[in-house]
Amino acid sequence: MGIGTTLLVLIAVGAVLVVSLYNKLVQLRNRVRNAFAQIDVQLTRRYDLIPNLIESVKGYMQHERETLEAVVQARNAAVTGLRAAAADPANGEAIKALAAAETTLGGTLGRLFALAESYPDLKANENMLRFQEELSSTENKVAFSRQAFNDAVLGYNNACETFPSNIVANTFNFRPGEFLEMDSPQKRDAPVVSF
């Protein structure tokens, strides 16, 4: 075997390796996008429940207008954050912004539910009980989806950062993703809602 043939074999093996690693990175990035799509579904469901919740409590909590407006504003900010993150789930800044918006929304919902405790008729309202159950169920699904997303990001990041796939990742502009985490340990758990 001559030097020319050996060189061609090495180039062919190198090309196959690069193509293989590139395809692996694409597959892992698509897993991240798919995992984020599941979060998108659950958060959208959650965001769709909030206006109905506000309508249900508005009649009972007429003197709590500021809290109700804060929930609506936090919900709208979270919807905007979700849209930005859904456009590119590998964008770390968008994921961080979504996490911050979710933390704010969780805090305002917590304040709303704490205030609702002081309204006995509201606590017994059938609609409120249904919303409580739906929000609690959705929070559990969001937590599960967030874990699946973070697992997908971990696999993708490992591929982007380990040799030799990191060379292909850097060459073709694959950037590590950001984990979707809440800012404080208290917000990591699904909020407990009781009426």
N, C-alpha and C positions, 0 to 999 in steps of 0.2 A: 504494500500500500504506500503510495507516494505522499509527499508532504501536501500536495494540492488536494488529494482525496481526504486525507485526515482533516485538513482545514475545513473542507466542505461539510464533513460529518460533524465537526464541532460547531460550526455555524448553524447547521440544521438542528442539532440538539439544543443549542442556545435559543434558537427561534421557537422551538416547541416548548421549552421551559418558560419563556417570556409569555407566549400565548396562553399557556396553561395557568400561570400565575395571574395574568390579566383577567382571564375568565373567572378564576376563583374570587378575585376582588369584586368583580361585577356581581357575581352571585351573592356574596356577603353583603354588599351595599344594597342589593335588592331585598334581601332578608330584613335589613334595617328599615327600609321603606315599607315593607309589608307589615312589620311589627308596629311601626308608627301608625299605619292605617287602622290597626285595631284600637289603638289609643284614640285616634281621631273619631272613630265610631262611638266609643264610650263617652268621650268628653262632649261630643255633639249632643248625645242623648241627655247628658247631664245639663248642658246649657239650655236645651229645649225644655227641660223640666222647670227651670228657675222662673221664667215669666209666669207660668201657671201657679207656681208656689207663691209668687208675689201677689198675684190676683187673689189667691185664697186668703192670704193674711191681711191684705190691705183693709178690708172692712173691719177687722178686729183691731188692727194696730194703727189707727188713724194718727196717733200722736208720735209715731215712730217713723215719720216720713224720711228723716235723714238716714236712718239705717236702711230703709227700703231702697233709697236712691243709691246708697253706697253699694248695695248688693247688685243693683242693675249696672252701675258703672264698672264694678269688678268683673261682672259677667261679660260685659262688652269688651273689656280689655283682654280677658281670657280668650274670647272668640277670635279677636284680632291676632293674639299670640298663637293660637292654634292654626289659623290660616297660614301665617308666616312659617311656622314649623312644618306644616304639612307640605308646603311648597318644596322644602328641602330638608328632610329629617336629618341629614348629615351636617347641617349648618349648626355649629355649636352655639352661636349667639342666639339664634332663633329658639333653640331648645332651652337655653338659660332664661330667655325672656318669657317663654311659656311657663316654665317652672315658677318664676317670680309671680306671674299673673295668677297661676293656680294657687299659690300660697296666699296671695291677697284675697282671692275669691273664697278660699277655705276659711280665712279669718272673718270675713264679712258674713258668710253664712253661719259661722259659729255664733257671732254676735246676734244675728237674727233669731236663731233658735234659742239662745239664752233669754232674749227678750220675750219670745213666745211663751216661755215657761210661766210668765206672770199673767197670762190670759187664759183662765180656766176653760172658757167656752172654745177657744181656739185649740187647746190641747185635746179636747174631745171631738173636734170636727173630723168627720169621716174623710174628707178630702186631704186634710193635713196628715192623717194617719197613712193614707195611700201614698202621698208624696214622701213621707218619711221612709216608708218601705222601699219605694222606687229609688230614692236618692242613696239609701244605704246599699241597696243591691248594685247600683251603678258605681258607687265608690269602690266596692269590692272588685268589680270588673275592671275598673281603671287601675287599681293596684296590681291586679294580675297581668293586665296588658302592659303596664309600665315595666314589670319585671321581665316579661318576654322581650320587650324592646331593649332593655338594658343588657339582657343576655345576647341579643343579636348585635348590639353595638360592641360588646366585649369581643365577640368573635371577629367582627370586622376590624376593630382596632388592633387586635393581635396580629391579624394578617397584614395590616398597614405598617406595623412597627417591627415585625420580625424579618430576619434575613432568610431568604433572598427576596421575598415578596415586597419588602420595603423599598427595594430599588425600583421595582415595577410601579409600586404605588406612588413614589415620588416623581418618577418619569411621567406618569399619566395623570398626575394631579389628584390622586385619591387622598383625601384628608381624613384623619381619625374623627369619629363622631363624638358627640357629647352624651353622657348619661342624663336621663330625665330624673332629677331628684328634687325633693322639696328642700327649702332652705333650713328648716328646723326639724329636729327629731319629732316634735309634737305633731307636725303636719304630715309626717310620713304615714301615720295610721289613718284609716278611714275615720272621718268625724263621727262621733257618737251622737245620734239625734234621738231625743226622747220627748214625747209629748204626753 
